[in-house]
Amino acid sequence: MMQRILFFALATAGLASLLVAGDISGTWTGMMVFGDNQVPLTYSFKQDGAKLTGTVTGPGGDIPLAEGKVEGDKLSFSVTVDMGGNPSKFTSTGTVKGEEIVLETKNEAFSSPPITLKRSK
């Protein structure tokens, strides 16, 4: 009996975390800060269950998202950027908090301070 109660409690908590985040499909904007420089970024997300696709648009144009996934209120994806002829993979992880996403991006040599994305209306 105790195992059934524990299973039910865990299943309910897992379902609740999925419902809290909701669908993040749409346009989200934020500003990445490098010292005194601010770089505007626009993310176009398309969520299909746990799968996340889309693009990020910055000063260099559109870059497709890869390896995107959503689990409850957590999301992750990667982008590959051409850095002077050398491809460089950046991995982003974030947490959905209502109409905001707090996102951190890093690769082998770089880690950005967290940026806050806001859903565009």
URBELLIN-V943453 format. One record per backbone hydrogen bond with DSSP energy under -0.5 kcal/mol. NH is the residue of the N-H (numbers start at 1). CO is the residue of the C=O. If there is no record, write none. Layout:
BEGIN
NH;CO + NH;CO
END
This chain:
BEGIN
5;1 + 6;2 + 7;3 + 8;4 + 9;5 + 10;6 + 11;7 + 12;8 + 13;9 + 14;10 + 15;11 + 16;12 + 17;13 + 18;14 + 19;15 + 20;16 + 21;17 + 22;18 + 26;45 + 28;43 + 29;118 + 30;41 + 32;39 + 34;37 + 37;34 + 39;32 + 40;38 + 41;30 + 42;57 + 43;28 + 44;55 + 45;26 + 45;43 + 46;53 + 48;51 + 51;48 + 52;68 + 53;46 + 55;44 + 56;63 + 57;42 + 58;56 + 58;61 + 61;58 + 63;56 + 65;54 + 66;78 + 68;52 + 69;76 + 70;50 + 71;74 + 74;71 + 75;94 + 76;69 + 77;92 + 78;66 + 79;90 + 81;79 + 81;88 + 83;81 + 83;86 + 84;82 + 86;83 + 87;85 + 88;81 + 90;79 + 91;106 + 92;77 + 93;104 + 94;75 + 95;102 + 96;73 + 97;100 + 99;97 + 100;97 + 101;117 + 102;95 + 103;101 + 103;115 + 104;93 + 106;91 + 107;110 + 112;105 + 115;103 + 117;101 + 117;115 + 118;29 + 119;99 + 120;27
END
